[in-house]
Amino acid sequence: MKTLTWKSKTGRSIELKATCKTYIGTNEYDLDGYMIPREETITKANLELYVDGKKIDSCNDTNFWNVIESTDGSYKKIWGLSHKVTVALDDEQAELVQQFLDKVIEDGKEENVKEKEEEDVVKALVQEIKSAEEIVKQAEKQGPIMTATETAKYLRNYNNLYNEGEEGYLPEMITLEEYEAAKAVLANKGSSS
């Protein structure tokens, strides 16, 4: 368990205790009597808030381990912890708390989880490049590449002519904006060919 301690502006002792372990394990899901095992990333975590030595609240979902602004924007707070006793953070404290939480989460990951995350990033990049290549290829085949406004007008006219304004087939068209965005992806991240 890792601990972060500081004094509030009012002189109260604030303490965060956090533990996190992320590993790849197997969960079983019951699908109408069929038990289906599924390998997935599992996170066991706990974040506890103590004020003057008294436990105030806890949160076991790392998705909520973030520092956010209050609704009126006057201070920052930890998202996953109680609204009964709000620990107001200034910018410096908020940065320290967020770094602490991020480090606890990162340190709790087993090596195979880190490797899987890296693989997922590579797969997403490859998929993004392939998608961009497909958009460019399709756009260059379709004829004139129109802006989104021009494409909407063209498709409306097409629908009115061929579908008599009702539901029916509409050709899939790549807009100039989509084409330029795909070209930018390929320029920035390279081509898979």
C-alpha positions as CSV (number, residue, x, y, z in Angstrom):
1,M,0.0,0.0,0.0
2,K,1.4,3.4,-1.0
3,T,0.6,6.6,1.0
4,L,0.5,10.3,0.2
5,T,0.1,12.7,3.1
6,W,-0.2,16.5,3.2
7,K,-1.7,19.3,5.4
8,S,-4.8,21.1,4.1
9,K,-5.0,24.9,4.2
10,T,-7.1,24.6,7.3
11,G,-4.4,22.5,9.0
12,R,-6.1,19.1,8.8
13,S,-4.0,16.1,8.0
14,I,-5.0,14.5,4.7
15,E,-3.8,11.0,3.8
16,L,-4.4,8.9,0.7
17,K,-3.7,5.2,0.9
18,A,-3.8,3.3,-2.4
19,T,-3.1,-0.2,-3.6
20,C,-3.6,-1.5,-7.1
21,K,-2.8,-4.8,-8.9
22,T,-3.6,-5.3,-12.6
23,Y,-3.1,-8.8,-14.1
24,I,-4.4,-10.9,-17.0
25,G,-6.8,-13.5,-15.6
26,T,-9.8,-15.6,-16.6
27,N,-13.3,-14.6,-15.8
28,E,-16.2,-17.0,-16.5
29,Y,-19.5,-15.7,-17.9
30,D,-22.8,-17.6,-17.7
31,L,-24.5,-17.5,-21.1
32,D,-27.8,-19.3,-20.4
33,G,-26.1,-22.2,-18.6
34,Y,-23.0,-22.2,-20.8
35,M,-20.0,-21.1,-18.8
36,I,-17.7,-19.2,-21.1
37,P,-14.2,-18.5,-19.9
38,R,-12.7,-15.2,-21.1
39,E,-9.1,-14.0,-20.6
40,E,-9.1,-10.3,-19.8
41,T,-7.3,-7.7,-17.8
42,I,-8.4,-7.6,-14.2
43,T,-7.7,-4.8,-11.8
44,K,-8.0,-5.1,-8.0
45,A,-7.6,-1.7,-6.4
46,N,-8.5,0.4,-3.3
47,L,-8.0,4.1,-2.7
48,E,-8.8,5.3,0.9
49,L,-9.1,8.9,2.1
50,Y,-8.3,9.7,5.7
51,V,-8.8,13.1,7.3
52,D,-7.1,13.6,10.7
53,G,-6.6,9.8,10.9
54,K,-10.3,9.0,10.4
55,K,-11.3,7.0,7.3
56,I,-13.8,9.1,5.3
57,D,-14.2,7.2,2.0
58,S,-12.8,4.7,-0.4
59,C,-13.0,3.9,-4.1
60,N,-12.0,0.6,-5.8
61,D,-12.5,1.7,-9.4
62,T,-9.4,3.1,-11.0
63,N,-11.5,4.8,-13.7
64,F,-12.4,7.3,-11.0
65,W,-8.9,7.9,-9.8
66,N,-8.7,11.3,-11.4
67,V,-8.4,14.9,-10.2
68,I,-11.2,17.0,-11.6
69,E,-12.4,20.5,-11.2
70,S,-15.4,21.4,-9.0
71,T,-18.6,22.4,-10.8
72,D,-17.9,26.0,-10.1
73,G,-14.3,25.7,-11.0
74,S,-13.0,27.2,-7.8
75,Y,-11.0,24.1,-6.7
76,K,-10.0,20.6,-7.7
77,K,-11.0,17.3,-6.1
78,I,-10.5,13.6,-6.5
79,W,-13.4,12.3,-8.6
80,G,-14.0,8.9,-7.0
81,L,-14.1,10.1,-3.5
82,S,-16.9,11.3,-1.3
83,H,-19.0,14.4,-1.7
84,K,-19.7,14.4,2.0
85,V,-16.3,15.7,2.8
86,T,-14.6,17.3,-0.2
87,V,-10.9,17.7,0.0
88,A,-10.2,20.9,-2.0
89,L,-6.9,20.8,-3.9
90,D,-5.0,23.7,-5.3
91,D,-3.2,23.3,-8.6
92,E,0.1,22.1,-7.0
93,Q,-1.6,19.6,-4.7
94,A,-3.8,18.4,-7.6
95,E,-0.8,17.7,-9.8
96,L,1.0,15.8,-6.9
97,V,-2.2,13.7,-6.2
98,Q,-2.7,12.9,-9.9
99,Q,1.0,11.8,-10.2
100,F,0.6,9.7,-7.1
101,L,-2.5,8.0,-8.4
102,D,-1.1,7.4,-11.9
103,K,2.1,5.9,-10.4
104,V,0.1,3.5,-8.1
105,I,-1.9,2.3,-11.1
106,E,1.2,2.0,-13.4
107,D,3.3,0.2,-10.7
108,G,0.5,-2.2,-10.0
109,K,0.6,-3.6,-13.6
110,E,2.2,-6.9,-14.2
111,E,4.7,-7.2,-17.1
112,N,2.3,-9.2,-19.3
113,V,-0.3,-6.4,-18.9
114,K,2.2,-3.8,-20.0
115,E,3.2,-6.0,-23.0
116,K,-0.5,-6.4,-23.9
117,E,-1.1,-2.6,-23.7
118,E,1.9,-2.0,-26.0
119,E,0.6,-4.6,-28.5
120,D,-2.9,-3.0,-28.4
121,V,-1.3,0.4,-29.2
122,V,0.5,-1.1,-32.2
123,K,-2.6,-2.9,-33.4
124,A,-4.6,0.4,-33.1
125,L,-1.9,2.2,-35.1
126,V,-1.9,-0.4,-37.8
127,Q,-5.7,-0.3,-38.0
128,E,-5.7,3.5,-38.2
129,I,-3.2,3.4,-41.1
130,K,-5.1,0.6,-42.9
131,S,-8.4,2.6,-42.5
132,A,-6.7,5.7,-43.8
133,E,-5.3,3.8,-46.8
134,E,-8.7,2.4,-47.6
135,I,-10.3,5.9,-47.4
136,V,-7.7,7.3,-49.7
137,K,-8.1,4.4,-52.2
138,Q,-11.9,4.6,-52.1
139,A,-11.9,8.4,-52.5
140,E,-9.5,8.3,-55.5
141,K,-11.8,5.7,-57.2
142,Q,-15.1,7.5,-56.6
143,G,-14.5,10.4,-59.0
144,P,-14.8,14.0,-57.8
145,I,-14.1,14.4,-54.1
146,M,-16.6,16.8,-52.7
147,T,-16.8,18.7,-49.4
148,A,-19.2,17.4,-46.7
149,T,-21.8,20.1,-47.7
150,E,-21.5,19.2,-51.4
151,T,-21.7,15.5,-50.7
152,A,-24.9,15.9,-48.6
153,K,-26.5,17.9,-51.4
154,Y,-25.4,15.3,-54.0
155,L,-26.8,12.4,-51.9
156,R,-30.1,14.3,-51.3
157,N,-30.5,14.8,-55.0
158,Y,-29.5,11.2,-55.7
159,N,-32.0,10.0,-53.2
160,N,-34.8,12.2,-54.6
161,L,-34.0,11.0,-58.2
162,Y,-33.4,7.2,-57.7
163,N,-35.3,6.5,-54.5
164,E,-38.1,9.0,-55.1
165,G,-37.2,10.7,-51.8
166,E,-37.9,7.5,-49.8
167,E,-35.5,5.0,-48.3
168,G,-33.1,3.1,-50.5
169,Y,-29.6,2.7,-51.7
170,L,-27.2,5.6,-51.4
171,P,-23.6,5.3,-52.6
172,E,-21.0,5.5,-49.9
173,M,-18.9,8.6,-50.6
174,I,-15.7,9.9,-49.1
175,T,-15.8,13.7,-48.4
176,L,-12.9,16.0,-49.0
177,E,-12.5,16.4,-45.2
178,E,-12.3,12.7,-44.6
179,Y,-9.8,12.4,-47.5
180,E,-7.6,15.1,-46.2
181,A,-7.7,13.7,-42.7
182,A,-6.7,10.2,-44.0
183,K,-3.9,11.8,-46.0
184,A,-2.7,13.5,-42.9
185,V,-2.7,10.2,-40.9
186,L,-0.6,8.6,-43.7
187,A,1.8,11.6,-43.8
188,N,2.2,11.6,-40.0
189,K,2.2,7.9,-39.2
190,G,3.4,6.3,-42.5
191,S,1.9,3.7,-44.8
192,S,1.7,0.0,-44.0
193,S,2.8,-0.9,-47.5
